[in-house]
């Protein structure tokens, strides 16, 4: 934390933090303009704008990452803070009991396995195969889990965001195709497979659907981030 | 002033859990990331002291709402892996588009089956 702060409380650090904040505010405004469409995710606009400024000022990404370390460091505390939504959904979890857990676990196993299988069939590099395993869980947990199993955390962030956007955009069509009419089931599937972005989609379908999605997002995130490193250390112990 | 104090306490508890998680994970050589241990610690704290809820919420809600901002430095670093991505773009596209769509559908289907008839006419009046 101290190094993150000392790097940020310099003129350069302040400059890049300000640029990033302005870019993010523009991103939020555009997202609102598009009525919260998942494809207009604020992160996309923010990253493009910051990249443009980096290019214009001939600054390397590494230099930017040092200046904006504070933002990256905050990923740790935000992961810990995920305890709050879980705590608040606890009553829901008790109400639905094992059915909810089984549903979330099913989605939480199917999604990474299918994704991993596609990369395996094309014999993609191992680091990519390991990274894609975390694509359905919320970004900070996904980055933490991929670091732990020898994947690429930065790439995990991109995979996770794109998965969320794709899942949200395709969800209406997919649920019609698979004939999933229950909104509760849709909420759980969205939260499990498309994490926070899917949950944002579920908010439009009603408050209790959004609550199911939040619960699914939290449980799948924690379970996957726990199980992946354990499985990894188990297999590396065997092999 | 009272709000600022609450905010500080909230942050203090979050940071305490964060660093305790890292220390516990490192000193016991746990394969589980330290932040996840920190998350569990905070969850335990919330259950033990139910009054803590509003303190944590004050500190954590802005952070949770604007989480995307924190990914910017990491995502910009993805340029280094551009070659890897381009060499495997087809596999990645299938893994993300096709498999996500299928997973969504299958997860929804399983949920409908598990919840049985309850799934369609759940009584939400108690929540």
Interface residues (C-beta under 8 A of the other chain):
Chain A: X1 X20 X21 X23 X24 X27 X41 X42 X43 X46 X47 X50 X51 X54 X61 X64 X65 X68 X69 X71 X72 X74 X75 X76 X77 X78 X79 X80 X81 X82 X83 X84 X85 X86 X87 X88 X91 X92 X95 X99 X102 X103 X106 X107 X110 X111 X114 X115 X116 X117 X118 X119 X121 X122 X124 X125 X127 X128 X132 X135 X136 X139 X140 X141 X143 X144 X145 X147 X148 X152 X153 X154 X155 X157 X158 X159 X161 X162 X163 X166 X167 X170 X171 X174 X175 X177 X178 X180 X181 X182 X184 X185 X186 X188 X189 X190 X192 X193 X194 X196 X208 X211 X222 X225 X226 X229 X230 X232 X233
Chain B: X14 X15 X17 X18 X21 X22 X31 X32 X33 X35 X36 X38 X39 X40 X41 X42 X43 X46 X47 X53 X56 X57 X59 X60 X61 X63 X64 X66 X67 X68 X69 X70 X71 X72 X73 X74 X75 X76 X77 X78 X79 X80 X81 X84 X85 X88 X90 X91 X92 X94 X95 X96 X97 X98 X99 X100 X101 X102 X103 X104 X105 X106 X107 X108 X109 X110 X111 X112 X114 X115 X118 X119 X120 X122 X124 X126 X127
